[in-house]
Amino acid sequence: MNNKGEALTQNRIGFEKLNIALGALYKEWYQLISQKLSNSEGMNLELGCGASFIEKVIKNIKKSDVFLNTNTDLKIDAMEVGLKFENKISNLILVNVFHHISNPELFLRSAEKSLVSGGRIIMIEPSNNIWSRLIYKLVGHEKFDTKQKTWEFESNDPLLDSNQALSWIIFQRDHKKFKKLFPKFSLLKKKSIMPLSYLLSGGHSYNSKVGENFIKKIRKLERMFFDNKFGIFDLICIEKI
């Protein structure tokens, strides 16, 4: 595993205590995910957990990544989830992970195999709209390519290589193809969120040191007026029939 990626993840553990605003936004993501959890009996598993603190919101959950560190319960590649947990998972959770998966069709096959009937894949992913495209192309450090013809892309490092437009390509632009390839999957929810608040927090790159109360006020305004059309992230929920 790439030492740079491992070191980056290890250094971010506990970020929510240093960047309070960013921690509040992640907590909201986890709360939104918790509201979409399947009630089917099975395991809850976060893939590519990184510096996640999701267990503070969703208690019955295991956290996994492609390497072990002090924040993981399991070491697992996303492509292997169906092999290791066939028909055992009720909820697969990915927070800004899906767009790093270079072969999403293979992953979705594996995920489908891992899920019980009624099980769900719940994701937070970059959104694609007039505002988010501008943001990701101007200040984003990862590729945002809406013209990628195939679902696959070349990747030398699963932690650093990506296409942030991938979820839009698969679940919106190529939705008919997705339905044809995965007739057992139903797209239950795709909602845009957080047009400004994440930027104001500084994300993982810069701690703006804005307070939690301030960021919550911004979120209130966003939810009322801007989320649906201009959010830079999507909450996506897919269910296995």
C-alpha positions in Angstrom: 0.0 0.0 0.0 1.2 3.5 -0.8 2.9 5.0 2.3 1.8 8.5 1.3 -1.9 7.4 1.4 -1.5 5.6 4.7 0.3 8.5 6.3 -2.4 10.9 5.1 -5.2 8.8 6.6 -3.3 8.3 9.9 -2.7 12.0 10.2 -6.4 12.8 9.7 -7.7 10.6 12.5 -9.3 12.8 15.1 -9.8 15.7 12.6 -13.3 16.4 14.1 -11.7 17.6 17.3 -9.4 20.0 15.5 -11.7 21.3 12.7 -14.9 21.6 14.6 -16.9 22.9 11.7 -15.8 20.0 9.4 -16.6 17.5 12.2 -20.1 18.9 12.4 -20.6 18.5 8.7 -19.4 14.9 8.9 -21.7 14.3 11.8 -24.6 15.5 9.6 -23.6 13.1 6.9 -23.6 10.2 9.3 -27.0 11.3 10.6 -28.4 11.5 7.1 -27.0 8.0 6.4 -28.5 6.6 9.6 -31.9 7.8 8.5 -31.6 5.7 5.3 -30.4 2.4 6.9 -32.1 -0.8 5.9 -33.9 -2.6 8.6 -32.9 -6.0 7.1 -31.0 -8.2 9.4 -27.3 -8.2 8.7 -24.0 -6.4 9.2 -23.4 -2.7 8.8 -20.0 -2.0 7.1 -18.3 1.2 6.2 -15.9 0.8 3.3 -12.8 3.0 3.0 -13.4 4.5 6.4 -10.2 6.6 6.5 -10.5 8.9 9.5 -14.2 8.2 10.0 -16.0 8.6 13.4 -19.3 7.1 12.1 -19.4 4.7 15.1 -20.3 7.7 17.3 -23.6 8.1 15.3 -24.3 4.5 14.1 -23.4 2.2 16.9 -23.7 -1.2 15.3 -21.1 -0.8 12.6 -17.8 -2.1 11.5 -15.2 0.1 9.8 -12.9 -1.1 7.1 -10.2 0.1 4.8 -7.6 -1.2 2.3 -5.0 -1.2 5.2 -5.2 -1.5 8.9 -4.7 1.4 11.3 -5.9 2.5 14.7 -9.3 3.5 13.2 -10.2 0.3 11.4 -11.9 -2.9 12.4 -11.2 -4.8 9.2 -8.9 -4.8 6.2 -10.8 -5.3 3.0 -10.7 -4.2 -0.6 -14.1 -2.9 -1.8 -13.9 -5.5 -4.7 -13.7 -8.4 -2.2 -16.8 -7.5 -0.1 -19.0 -10.0 -1.9 -16.4 -12.8 -1.6 -15.9 -12.2 2.1 -19.4 -11.3 3.2 -21.7 -13.1 0.8 -25.4 -12.4 1.7 -24.4 -11.0 5.1 -24.5 -7.2 4.8 -27.6 -5.0 5.4 -25.9 -1.7 4.8 -22.7 -0.8 2.9 -21.6 2.8 3.6 -19.2 4.8 1.5 -18.3 8.4 2.3 -16.4 10.0 -0.6 -15.1 6.6 -1.5 -17.1 5.4 -4.6 -15.4 7.9 -7.0 -12.0 6.3 -6.1 -13.1 2.9 -7.3 -11.5 2.4 -10.7 -13.8 -0.5 -11.7 -17.3 0.4 -10.3 -19.1 -2.3 -12.2 -17.0 -4.9 -10.6 -17.5 -3.3 -7.2 -21.3 -3.1 -7.7 -21.3 -6.8 -8.6 -19.4 -7.6 -5.4 -21.7 -5.3 -3.4 -24.8 -6.9 -4.8 -23.5 -10.3 -3.8 -22.7 -9.1 -0.3 -26.1 -7.6 0.4 -29.1 -9.4 1.9 -32.5 -8.8 0.3 -33.5 -5.3 1.2 -29.9 -4.3 1.9 -28.6 -0.9 0.9 -25.6 0.9 -0.4 -25.6 4.4 1.1 -23.1 7.0 -0.2 -21.9 10.5 0.1 -20.4 11.5 -3.2 -19.5 14.7 -5.2 -22.5 16.2 -7.0 -22.7 17.5 -10.5 -24.4 20.8 -11.1 -23.4 24.3 -12.4 -22.0 25.3 -9.0 -20.3 22.0 -8.0 -18.6 21.7 -11.4 -17.1 25.2 -11.0 -15.9 24.4 -7.5 -14.4 21.0 -8.3 -12.6 22.3 -11.4 -11.3 25.4 -9.7 -10.3 24.2 -6.2 -10.6 20.5 -6.4 -7.4 18.4 -6.2 -9.0 15.4 -7.9 -10.2 15.0 -11.4 -13.9 15.8 -12.3 -14.5 14.4 -15.7 -18.1 14.3 -16.8 -17.1 13.2 -20.4 -15.5 9.9 -19.3 -17.0 7.4 -21.8 -16.6 4.2 -19.8 -17.2 3.6 -16.1 -13.6 2.4 -15.6 -10.6 4.7 -15.2 -6.9 4.0 -14.7 -5.7 4.0 -11.1 -2.3 3.6 -9.6 -3.3 4.5 -6.1 -6.9 3.9 -4.8 -6.5 6.6 -2.2 -5.4 9.4 -4.5 -6.7 8.6 -8.0 -10.3 9.2 -8.8 -13.0 10.8 -11.0 -15.3 12.9 -8.8 -18.0 12.8 -11.5 -18.3 9.0 -11.3 -21.5 8.7 -9.3 -23.3 11.2 -11.6 -22.0 9.2 -14.7 -23.4 5.9 -13.4 -26.5 6.8 -11.6 -27.7 9.7 -13.7 -26.1 10.0 -17.1 -25.9 6.2 -17.6 -28.9 5.3 -15.5 -30.5 3.1 -18.2 -27.2 1.1 -18.5 -27.1 0.8 -14.7 -30.6 -0.6 -14.5 -29.9 -3.0 -17.3 -26.7 -4.3 -15.7 -28.2 -4.3 -12.2 -31.9 -5.1 -12.3 -31.9 -6.0 -8.6 -30.8 -2.5 -7.6 -33.3 0.4 -7.1 -32.1 4.0 -6.8 -34.2 5.1 -3.8 -32.6 8.5 -3.1 -30.3 11.1 -4.7 -30.3 14.4 -2.9 -27.9 17.3 -3.3 -26.5 19.0 -0.1 -24.0 21.5 1.3 -23.2 24.1 -1.4 -21.1 26.4 0.8 -20.6 25.0 4.3 -18.0 22.4 3.4 -16.0 25.1 1.6 -16.3 27.4 4.6 -15.0 24.7 6.9 -11.8 24.4 4.9 -12.3 20.7 4.4 -9.4 18.5 5.1 -6.9 20.8 3.4 -7.3 23.9 5.6 -8.8 24.5 9.0 -10.7 27.7 8.7 -11.5 27.6 12.5 -15.1 28.8 12.0 -17.3 27.7 14.9 -19.9 24.9 15.0 -22.7 27.4 15.7 -21.8 29.4 12.6 -21.6 26.4 10.3 -25.0 25.2 11.7 -26.6 28.5 10.8 -25.1 28.3 7.3 -26.5 24.7 7.0 -30.0 26.0 8.0 -29.9 28.5 5.2 -28.6 26.0 2.7 -31.3 23.5 3.5 -34.0 26.1 3.1 -32.8 27.7 -0.2 -29.8 26.1 -1.9 -29.2 22.4 -1.2 -31.3 20.9 -3.9 -29.9 22.8 -6.8 -26.4 23.8 -5.8 -25.1 21.2 -3.3 -21.5 20.0 -3.9 -22.3 16.6 -2.4 -25.0 14.0 -3.0 -26.6 11.6 -0.6 -27.2 8.4 -2.6 -29.2 5.4 -1.5 -29.5 2.2 -3.5 -31.5 -0.9 -2.4 -31.2 -4.5 -3.4 -34.7 -5.8 -4.2 
